[in-house]
Amino acid sequence: MARTPVAKSSAARPEKGSGARETVYALNKLLLDKDNPRFGMQEKASATQADIHDHIVEKFGVDDVLSSLAVNGYFEAEPMVCRAKRNSDSATVAEGNRRLAACLILVGDARAGRQKTRTDQYRQIWLEHGSKQIDPVPVIIFQAKEQEQELLSYLGVRHIVSSQPWDSYAKAVWVARVIEEGELTIPDVALMIGDQHRTIGRLLQGYYFIKQVIEAGEFRPEDSVRRGRGSVTEYPFSWVYTILGYSAARNFLGLSEDNTEKKNPLNPRNLSKAGLVTRAMFGDRSKGRNSAIEDSRDIGDLAAALANPEKVTLLQKGKTIQEITRLTKSIEERLREGLTEVRVIQGELIAGISEQGVSQELATPLVDLASKNRRTATELERMLKDASEGDND
C-alpha cells in the first residue's frame, strides 16, 4: 500500500521546532507501550504485547475507536507519537496506544488474537464502508536520546495541564519517569507544568511509597476492599498521596516532607506501619477485614488517629474510625451526646405514634422492649444522681 503524506495538525503533535520527525509506520512495526503512565499494570516486566493489548481493551475500551476506524479509516491528522532507538525499524507508541490497539483488532494482527469477536464484527463494517486505509499510519518519531526529555515534557503538558488530564496515578508515573530519565528535579517539573501547590512532590512520594509497600508484601492490591478508578482499579491511589499530606501520618511513618524523590522513602522498620495504614484505608480481603474508613472524607480522621497510640492499637485490632472515635471519647462526651441522641430519638418516636397511631399487633411485642429501655434509663438516672450528690462508691 502506498504511503500517504502526513497532514499537519498542531492539536495532535508537539510544537514545530522540536527534534521529532514525521513519517509513516506499518502497524507490525509499532509496539504497545507497557510503561504507559495510564496502564498501572503490576506485572509489566513479564507482560507480552498480547497481554498489554488485552489490558487496554478491557480497562479503557476501544469500541468507539473501532467504530470510527471502520467507517472513516485512520485520520492522518492524528499521528501516533512514538519513541524509537536509532537504527531500529520498530517504534514504541507513547501517545496513541488505544488507537493502535483498535487498529490491530481491525487488521487481525496476532497481538489481537483474543479479540476475534471484535475483529469479525468491525471488519465487516470496514468492508461495507470501502476498506478505507488503516495501515500504515502516520507517526511522529522521537529518536535521539536527547529528544526523550522533550517527549516527556510534551506528554506531561498535554495530560497534566491540558483539557485531557491523566488520573493521579498516571501523573505520578509520568513524574517518576521525568525525574529518573529526564534528569530533571521536582522544581524543574513543577515549573514546567505550572504546579504552585507542591502537588508534584506529593504524587511522587505517594507513588514511591505504595510501590515500596507492595514490593515488601505489606499490601496486595488484589486484596483491597476499596476500589479505584482510571489507571489503578484495585485501590484508590489518590487516598495514598492524600494521607501522606498530613503531618501526623508522615510522622507515624517516618517520612520526610522534603525528600520526595527517594525511591524507597520508608525505613524498613516502618514497613509494618505502612501496611497498617494501607489496610486501614483499603481493607484486606484475605483476612476478611474491611477498611477503617468509609470514603475519602475520613482520611483526615484516620491520619489524626495515627498520632494516638491508643487509637493505633484499636486500628491494629481492625476497628473502624467511627468505632475508635466512640471508644476513645471521654465519659463526659459520651454521656452528653448519648443522652441527647436518646432524647431526640424518643421524641421522634412519640411524635410518630401521635401522628400515625400504632396497631395492637405492632405495639404488643414492643411493650417489653420499651420497659427494658425505661429500666435502663432509670438506672442511668440513679447513677448520675448519686454522682451529683458525691456518692461515687
Secondary structure as UniProt FT lines:
FT   TURN            10..12
FT   TURN            16..17
FT   STRAND          21..25
FT   HELIX           27..29
FT   STRAND          30..31
FT   TURN            34..35
FT   TURN            37..39
FT   TURN            42..43
FT   HELIX           44..46
FT   HELIX           49..60
FT   HELIX           63..72
FT   TURN            76..77
FT   STRAND          80..83
FT   TURN            86..87
FT   STRAND          91..95
FT   HELIX           97..107
FT   HELIX           110..115
FT   HELIX           116..128
FT   TURN            129..130
FT   STRAND          137..142
FT   HELIX           145..147
FT   HELIX           148..160
FT   HELIX           168..181
FT   HELIX           186..193
FT   HELIX           199..215
FT   TURN            216..217
FT   HELIX           221..223
FT   TURN            230..231
FT   HELIX           237..243
FT   TURN            244..245
FT   HELIX           247..253
FT   TURN            260..261
FT   HELIX           268..270
FT   HELIX           271..282
FT   HELIX           285..287
FT   HELIX           296..298
FT   HELIX           299..305
FT   TURN            306..307
FT   HELIX           309..316
FT   TURN            317..318
FT   HELIX           321..327
FT   HELIX           331..356
FT   HELIX           360..388
FT   TURN            389..390
//
